[in-house]
Amino acid sequence: MKIMVIAGSPTAESRTRGIAQFAAETLKQMNVEVLYFDVGIDKLPLFTGDATTAQNETVKKLAEYAEQADGFFVTSPEYHSGISGALKNALDFLGGKHFKNKPSAIAVAAGGGKGGMNALTNLRTVLRGVYSLVLPDQFIADPVNFDEGNVLVDELAQTRVRELTIQLKELTEVVSVNQAK
Ligand SMILES: Cc1cc2nc3c(=O)[nH]c(=O)nc-3n(C[C@H](O)[C@H](O)[C@H](O)COP(=O)(O)O)c2cc1C
């Protein structure tokens, strides 16, 4: 089974990346093959709809990973009550061809003070737009859940991400088995 983990923050020092890396490590420990894509490192051009961008090496990597993936773990920061522009730009290069009937787990890094829910709802809406099967469960990490290096260190937060990865693996197995029939 292959799960694509998408770190959806454009920043160099990123808490979102801390969630994505923890999810990736957890999935690897569960014998899942992880395809890791980080929009803050794998810099994509702006989506314009121009066919020539499909030849861009990073766009190719994004599309190849998404095509191979059986499921997705998608993370974003909450920026102004939505997902990051960088993640939305990445998702605009993809579509139903990549996501249809494939499960997704979603998690967001927020600023504390009860933020994060709007970005989760926004991400859920976008992933529904590409026909992904988004898990009902979801997770928000606050700044206090990370150390100074943006590693997700809080035990409860780690447990919540672990639970999401377990649910994602289970649903991906069920969907893959049924699609193979
Ligand atoms: C432009 C911008 C907008 C933000 N808007 C929100 C917001 O609407 N709600 C919230 O909870 N946090 C907001 N924050 C705080 C970020 O969600 C928080 O710092 C998060 O950890 C950033 O993740 P990152 O380090 O991966 O980019 C905002 C931060 C920035 C830079």
The ligand as an SDF file (V2000), in Angstrom:
LIG
                    3D

 31 33  0  0  0  0  0  0  0  0999 V2000
   -0.7970   34.6120    6.7560 C   0  0  0  0  0  0  0  0  0  0  0  0
   -1.1760   33.8680    7.9920 C   0  0  0  0  0  0  0  0  0  0  0  0
   -2.5040   33.7190    8.3290 C   0  0  0  0  0  0  0  0  0  0  0  0
   -2.8910   33.0200    9.4610 C   0  0  0  0  0  0  0  0  0  0  0  0
   -4.2200   32.8480    9.7260 N   0  0  0  0  0  0  0  0  0  0  0  0
   -4.5950   32.0530   10.7630 C   0  0  0  0  0  0  0  0  0  0  0  0
   -5.9740   31.7570   10.9910 C   0  0  0  0  0  0  0  0  0  0  0  0
   -6.8520   32.2100   10.2860 O   0  0  0  0  0  0  0  0  0  0  0  0
   -6.2770   30.9320   12.0310 N   0  0  0  0  0  0  0  0  0  0  0  0
   -5.3210   30.3860   12.8380 C   0  0  0  0  0  0  0  0  0  0  0  0
   -5.6330   29.6210   13.7570 O   0  0  0  0  0  0  0  0  0  0  0  0
   -3.9990   30.6460   12.6360 N   0  0  0  0  0  0  0  0  0  0  0  0
   -3.6240   31.4580   11.6220 C   0  0  0  0  0  0  0  0  0  0  0  0
   -2.2880   31.6850   11.3840 N   0  0  0  0  0  0  0  0  0  0  0  0
   -1.2900   31.0050   12.2480 C   0  0  0  0  0  0  0  0  0  0  0  0
   -0.8100   29.7090   11.5730 C   0  0  0  0  0  0  0  0  0  0  0  0
   -1.8850   28.8460   11.2660 O   0  0  0  0  0  0  0  0  0  0  0  0
    0.1430   28.9540   12.5020 C   0  0  0  0  0  0  0  0  0  0  0  0
    1.2490   29.7810   12.8130 O   0  0  0  0  0  0  0  0  0  0  0  0
    0.6110   27.6590   11.8720 C   0  0  0  0  0  0  0  0  0  0  0  0
    1.3390   26.9250   12.8150 O   0  0  0  0  0  0  0  0  0  0  0  0
    1.4450   27.9180   10.6330 C   0  0  0  0  0  0  0  0  0  0  0  0
    1.8750   26.6950   10.0960 O   0  0  0  0  0  0  0  0  0  0  0  0
    3.2590   26.6080    9.2940 P   0  0  0  0  0  0  0  0  0  0  0  0
    4.3240   26.9240   10.3030 O   0  0  0  0  0  0  0  0  0  0  0  0
    3.3140   25.2010    8.8060 O   0  0  0  0  0  0  0  0  0  0  0  0
    3.1760   27.5950    8.1660 O   0  0  0  0  0  0  0  0  0  0  0  0
   -1.8930   32.4480   10.2790 C   0  0  0  0  0  0  0  0  0  0  0  0
   -0.5230   32.6030    9.9490 C   0  0  0  0  0  0  0  0  0  0  0  0
   -0.1830   33.2990    8.8200 C   0  0  0  0  0  0  0  0  0  0  0  0
    1.2870   33.4340    8.4620 C   0  0  0  0  0  0  0  0  0  0  0  0
  1  2  1  0
  2  3  1  0
  2 30  2  0
  3  4  2  0
  4  5  1  0
  4 28  1  0
  5  6  2  0
  6  7  1  0
  6 13  1  0
  7  8  2  0
  7  9  1  0
  9 10  1  0
 10 11  2  0
 10 12  1  0
 12 13  2  0
 13 14  1  0
 14 15  1  0
 14 28  1  0
 15 16  1  0
 16 17  1  0
 16 18  1  0
 18 19  1  0
 18 20  1  0
 20 21  1  0
 20 22  1  0
 22 23  1  0
 23 24  1  0
 24 25  2  0
 24 26  1  0
 24 27  1  0
 28 29  2  0
 29 30  1  0
 30 31  1  0
M  END
$$$$
